[in-house]
Amino acid sequence: MSKRDDLIVKYAADLKDKCGVNPDMDLLTKVTVGLGPSIYNADSSTVSGSDEKELATVKNNFLIKKLGLTEGAELDKAIDSVMETYGRSNRSKYRAVVYYLLTKHFKKEAIYS
C-alpha cells in the first residue's frame, strides 16, 4: 500500500473509533486526495480545534471556497459540532476527517463526484 492508502486507513479508523461514523471509503479517499501533499506534513495534516485562526482557515478555505457555502453562523455551528463529534480532548484531529465530516454535514458529497 502507498503512504496515502495507509493514511486513508488511519482516517477511516478515526471516523469509526472516535466519531462513531461508518465512513464512505470512496468519499474519504476523494477528500484525502483533494488535500494534496498537506496530508504528509505533521502540522498541516491536523486541525487544532481550539485555535480560532485555524478554525477560520477551515471555514474560509474549505467551507466557503471549496464547498461554495455562504458565510454565516451555521458554518461556525457546523465546525463546532464536528469538533464535538471528533472529541475536544482528542489532540490530533486529522484534517481529512474534519473535512469529510463537514462535507457529510452539509450534504456536499457531489463536489467530489
Backbone hydrogen bonds, N-H to C=O, Kabsch-Sander energy under -0.5 kcal/mol:
donor,donor_aa,acceptor,acceptor_aa,energy
6,D,2,S,-2.2
7,L,3,K,-2.1
8,I,4,R,-2.4
9,V,5,D,-2.1
10,K,6,D,-1.9
11,Y,7,L,-2.8
12,A,8,I,-2.5
13,A,9,V,-2.0
14,D,10,K,-2.0
15,L,11,Y,-2.4
16,K,12,A,-2.2
17,D,13,A,-3.3
18,K,14,D,-2.3
19,C,14,D,-1.3
20,G,16,K,-0.7
21,V,15,L,-3.0
25,M,23,P,-1.0
28,L,24,D,-2.7
29,T,25,M,-2.4
30,K,26,D,-2.0
31,V,27,L,-2.8
32,T,28,L,-2.4
33,V,29,T,-2.7
34,G,30,K,-2.2
35,L,31,V,-0.8
35,L,32,T,-0.9
36,G,33,V,-1.5
38,S,35,L,-1.3
39,I,36,G,-1.3
40,Y,37,P,-1.9
41,N,38,S,-1.1
42,A,40,Y,-0.5
45,S,41,N,-2.1
46,T,43,D,-1.0
47,V,93,K,-2.9
49,G,47,V,-0.8
51,D,48,S,-1.0
52,E,50,S,-0.8
55,L,51,D,-2.4
56,A,52,E,-2.1
57,T,53,K,-1.7
58,V,54,E,-2.0
59,K,55,L,-2.2
60,N,56,A,-3.0
61,N,57,T,-2.7
62,F,57,T,-0.6
62,F,58,V,-1.5
63,L,58,V,-1.9
64,I,59,K,-2.2
65,K,60,N,-1.8
66,K,61,N,-0.5
66,K,62,F,-0.6
67,L,62,F,-2.7
69,L,63,L,-2.5
75,L,72,G,-1.3
76,D,72,G,-0.9
77,K,73,A,-2.3
78,A,74,E,-2.1
79,I,75,L,-2.4
80,D,76,D,-2.5
81,S,77,K,-2.5
82,V,78,A,-2.5
83,M,79,I,-2.5
84,E,80,D,-2.1
85,T,81,S,-2.5
86,Y,82,V,-2.8
87,G,83,M,-1.4
90,N,87,G,-1.4
91,R,89,S,-0.7
93,K,47,V,-0.7
93,K,91,R,-1.0
94,Y,92,S,-0.7
95,R,45,S,-3.0
98,V,94,Y,-2.3
99,Y,95,R,-3.0
100,Y,96,A,-2.2
101,L,97,V,-2.6
102,L,98,V,-2.3
103,T,99,Y,-2.5
104,K,100,Y,-2.4
105,H,101,L,-2.5
106,F,102,L,-2.2
107,K,104,K,-1.1
108,K,103,T,-2.6
111,I,108,K,-1.9
112,Y,109,E,-1.8
113,S,110,A,-1.5
